[in-house]
Amino acid sequence: MAKINTRINEMLGIEHPIIQGGMQWVGKAEMAAAVSNAGGLGIITSLTQPTPEDLGKEIDRCREMTDKPFGVNLTILPTITPPPYEEYLRVAIEKGIKIVETAGANPAQLVPGLKAAGVTVIHKCTSVRHAISAQNKGVDILSIDGFECAGHPGEDDIPGLILLPAAADKLEIPFVASGGFADGRGLAAALSLGAEGINMGTRFVATEEAPVHQNVKQAIVDRSELDTNLILRTLNNTARVAKNAVSDEVVEKLNQGAQFPEIRDLVAGKRGAQVYETGDLDAGIWSAGPVQGIINDIPSCQELLDRIVADAVEIIEGRLAGFVAK
């Protein structure tokens, strides 16, 4: 079978230029190992683990399930009680992790230590200006996150169709496209817009190996591209989440002028974790992107990645080539 080979594959030592998103409460060892075994880059989410020591145990657990490369995500965002970010990174480095994805705040303070440890640094950002800044700070790969993404899309509201080529015009280091990707059509489109791979979150939640309740996976399959909410917009900390009773209430209260203390309990992370554990889709806030409108099944990660790459190759070599008149 034909493959797609980019600088991303070569730099990360992976078969396919497909990266699993650093998904809070989902990026556990079994998820990361399944993606890596399928030829992509699996990611363990640091802050899903309650302590840095637990992250170390999770890295060990992942190594028992795969001998392929996998990375660790560290997302630095405004939070009620800031976790010990540097301690999480210290443990990852001590455990021999060679790929770290940073997101949220500027990674400038973290990059020197990571580079000194021989770590390849991927930084996720939502604007060209932040991408250029991260490139200048020495990161190796960028993940450019469009407005379509689940989680935090930034405050610029620029969709990938514009953001990706705008980034390609200004960047020298390779980048992957994030937000709205689920299939071979998306991979082919991302490559045509200047990216060298894709990052997927919502699509990986709806896989056999994702460590979430079956109700969540089926909801992603059943729902349309209209079933998300943008919350925390009035607080300049926008997050795209699944539409449910809780996110509807958050939007309504904020639109009526509520401040963060009044919705704090509604958006608490532990409530979101309960959704994935119990399958109660209204237990709390949980992330999903509008890409769920083109997610129609719950395959294994191996089936998914093989299909994405095969479909992308067919589109590039077949359908697109067929439009060229000679």
Buried (B, 14 or more C-beta within 10 A) or exposed (E): EEEBEBBBBEBBEBBBBBBBBBBBBBBBBBBBBBBBBBBBBBBBBBBBBEEBEBBBBBBEBBBEBBEBBBBBBBBBBEEEEEBEBEBBBBBBBEBEBBBBBBBBEBBEEBBEEBBEBEBBBBBBBBBBEBBBBBBEBBBBBBBBBBBBBBBBBBEBEBBBBEBBEBBBEEBEBBBBBBBBBBBBBBBBBBBEBBBBBBBBBBBBBBBBBBBBBEEBBBBBEEBEBEBBBBBBBBBEBBBBBBBBEBBEBBBEBBEEEBEBEEBEEBBBBEBBBBBBBEBBBBBBBBBBBBBBBBBEEBBBBBBBBBBBBBBBBBBBEEEEEEEEEE
